[in-house]
Amino acid sequence: MESSSAYAYRNMDGYHGPGYTGPASTAGSSNVTAAGQLPTSQQQDHSDAVVPTAEQQQQAATAAADPNTLKVDFHWRARSAKLTPLTAADDAAPAYVMLSRFFHMPNLVFKRGGLKGEVFATAANQFVAIDSTYTLGAPGETDRPKQEIRAAKRLVTEYTHQSYNYNAAGSTGPATMTWKTTANLKNWDFVCCDEQMVPVARFHSNVWYLKKVGLLEFMGPKAADPAAREEIIVVALTIYHQMLLRMNNVLNLLGAIPKPKPFKAGEGGAAGAEADGRKAPELESDEEDHDGAFAEVDAVGRKKAGNAPVVS
């Protein structure tokens, strides 16, 4: 309830509410009429002023409310996840979309905007191995190295990946990012830390929700960097899906038998892969296929099979 002093202040002469940039008071001015208005000759014509639409006003309010948090909603019929700003309406246009399928590789496709938006990344979860891979960039780009997301422990959820978006100033090599988790009966949090173990992102997932999957929060100086945000989106949701697969697939227990080989701090991309006996990242190329949303990303399996058609 508003106090009497606050009410008196709000209704005093010359108070026009927050955001008012005009004169604080019109008292004592000879140019003001008895009704408290300027003469018609001195009034400004605002007929040509551009008035924001209701949609533009809503978008501005949403961005100002919480620009560094996206909510993730999964749609089972379309097998897709929609990422929108935290305070956006349920029917608002998504900022990003993730499409998933089970028996194709790569099985995750990330797009900017809606289902017809531009592909900016793909990812692949493994049915036996507990590691994952992802590729940043649109299909058709010549330089699309396949990146690894390596498990750090066998039976504990901890992953590492390498990032050029978070490397230190003046460094030519990638930074090693570490994903750790905390869980309770309601939520499962995936926290991404840089090489100094400072959190830069968190995926706060809802364990019991089938549609409202969770919230993806960006932190630190790179929170508003588009490239860093898209990398976090891809890696966070890829790890999340890999863990869902591991919990429901007995074959991943076999993949957890070999000793994990996580990335180490200061470890380079191709050089680091060769140092521990792994194959260096290869370039991934794509060609057009079928199936609308996945038309741009099916060519990898085709070329390996001699351009044989992929059965959907």
N, C-alpha and C positions, 0 to 999 in steps of 0.2 A: 504494500500500500504506500502511496506517495505521501511524504510528510507535508505538513502545512507550509513549511518554509520553501520546500521544493516546488509546491504548487504555486505559491506566490511568485517565486522566481520565474517559473515557466510562463506565467500570465502577466508579468510586468511589461510596461511599455518598452518597445524597442527590442524585445527578445523574439527572434524569428526561428528558433530551433537550430539543431546542429547542422553544419554545412552551409549556413547562410554567410554570404560574403559581402553583403551590402552594408550600408551605414548602420551602426549600432543603435542609433536613435534618430528619430525625425523631429524631436521636440525642439522648438525654438527656431525652426527653419521657415523662412518666409516663402519658400517655394512649395510648401506642402499645403494642400487643401484641407478643409475642415474634416474631410473623411479620411485623412491620413494618406492621400495619394498625390503623386506629382501631377502638375497640369498636363493636359493632353499634349501640348506642344513639346513637353520635355520627356514624355514617355518614349521608350525605345521600342522599335518594331521588331518583334521576334518571330514574325510569320515565316521567315526563311530558315529558322534554326532547325538543325537536324535532330529529330527526337529518336532515341534508340527504341527499337522494337522490344516487345515483351520478351522474345527469345534472346535477344542480345543482352538485355538487362539481367536475365536469369543466368546466362553464361558468365557474365562479369561477376555476379554475386557468387556463383559457384567457384570460380577461380580464386576470388578473394577469400572465400571461407576456408578452404583447405586445398591448396594447389598441389601438395606433395603426397596425397593419398588417393589411391584408386580402389574402388570396390570391384570385386570379381564375382560375377553372377554366371552360373552355368545353365545352359539350356540343353536339356537332354534330347529333345526331338531333333535339334539341329547339330547336336554333338559339338557345341561351341561354347566358349566362355566370352562374356562381354566385359570389358574393363572400362568403367566410367568414373568421373570424379565423384568423390565421396558424397557430396550433397546433391548430386544430379538426380532428376526424376527417373523413375523406373523405365519410362519410355524414351529417355534421352538418347541421342545418337552416341554410340560408343567411341571412345578415343582409340581403343585397340580391340582386336578380336583374335581369339585363339581357336583354331579348328583342330579337332582330334579325330582319329580313326584308328582301328585296331590292327588290321592286317596289311598295312602298307608302310613303307619306309621312305622318307621320314614320316612319322605318325603325328607330328604336331606342326601346324603352320600358323604363323603369326602375321597379322595384317594391320595396317593403319586404317582407322575408320571402320566401316561396316564390312559385310561379307564380300562386297565387290571392291574393297580397298586394295591398296598396294601391299604385296608381300614384302616384308622386311627381314624375315628370319624363318628358319625351319629347325626342327629338333627331332631326335630319335631316341626313344627309350628302348632298353634291351630286355629281352624275355629271359635271358640266362645271366649274362653279366650284369653287375650292379652299377656299372658306369653308364654315362649317357654322352651324347654328342649333340652339338648345335652348330648352325651356320648363320652368320649375320650377313645381310645383303639380299638384294632382290635376285631371283633366278634370272640368269642371263648375264649377270655381271661376271667378268672374267676372273676377278680376284675374290674368291669366296672360300677361304680356308675353313676346313672343318675343325671345330674346337672341341676339346674334351672337358667333361665334368667328371672328375675322378673321386671315387669314394676314398675317404681317409681311414675308415674303420669298417670292420666286417658287420657287426651287429648293432652298431650305434650310428644314428643318422648324422653324418658329418661328411661334407663334400668340399672339394676345392675346384676352382677354375682360374684361368688366367685372363687378365684384363688390361688392355692398353688405355682404356678410358679412365682407369684409376691409378695409373702408374705415377710415380713421383716426378716432380718437375725436373727436367733435365735428364731423365732416365730414358734409355732407348729400348729397354726390355719391358715386358709386361709385369704387372703386379699380381701376386698370388692372393686370390680372395678365398676366404674360408666361410663355409656355411655351417652353422651350428643350430641345434634345435632345443626347445623346451616344450613340454607338453603337460596338460592336465586333463581332467575328464571332459572339458568343453572345448579347449583350444589347442592347436598345435602351431607353434611359432617357428619359422625358419628365418634366422638372423644372419645377414651377410656382413662380414667384417673385412676391413682392409688388412694390409700387412702389419699394421700397428695394433690390430685387433680392435679397431674403432668401428662401431656399427655404422653402416652406410645405407642399409635397407632392411626391412622386415616384412615377411609375408605372414600375416596373422590369420590362420585358417580356422574355420568352424568345423569341429569334428562331426557334429550331428546334423549339419545342414546339407541338403541335397542341391539346393539352388544357390543360396547366398554363401558361396564358397569361402570368402574371406576378404581381407583388406591388404593392399600392398602399399607400404609406406616408404618414402624415400627420405634420406637424412643427409646431413653434412653439406659441404660446399658444392657437391655435384648433384644435389637433389633436383635442380632445375635443368640440368644438362640433358638434351634430348637423346644423344647417343648413349650416355650412361644409363638413362632410364630404360631405354629399349633393351639394353643388355641385361639389366636386372630383371625386367619382365620375362624375358626368354629363359634365363637361367633359373629363376625362382619357380616358374610354373613347370619347367622341365623336371627339376628335382622333386617337386611336389607330386607330379604324375609318376615319376620313377618309384617313389616311396609307396604310392597307392598300388602300383604294380607289384612291388616286392611283398607287400602285405597279403596279396591275394594270389600269388604265383609261387608254387613250391620250387620251380626250377631256379628261381633266384637264390635259393639256399645253396645250390651247387655253384653259382657264380660268386658266392661270398667265400668259398673255400680258399682260393688263391690269396696270397698276402696283398692287400691294397697298396698301390703306389701313388700316393697323393702328390700334388705339386708342392714344391718347396719354395720358400721365399727367395727371390732372386733367380729362379729357374727360368731360362728362356724357353720360347715356344718350340721350334723344331729341334734346337740343340738339346733342350731338356728331354724331349721325347726320345732322341737317339741315345742319350746318356743312360736311360733306364731300360733300354731294350725295346721301347715301343716304336711304332712306325710314325714318322713325321706326318703332320697334317697334309692332306691332299686337297687339291682344288676340286670343287664340286660343280658340275655343269648340269643344266636342265634343258628340256625341250617341252613343247606343248603336248598335252595329252587330252584327257577328257575330264568329266566330272567337275565342271564349274570351279569350285573353290580350290581344288587340288590340281587343276590343270597345269599349273606352272612348275610343280615340284615332283612329278612322278618319273621324270626322265632318268634319274640316277639308276634306279633298278632296271629300267629298260636297257640302257646301254651295257650294263654288266651282263644282261641275259641275251645280248645280241639283238636288241630292239624287238624282242618278243613282246606281244601285247600283255598288259597287266590285267588280270581278271579281278574285277571288283565284286 
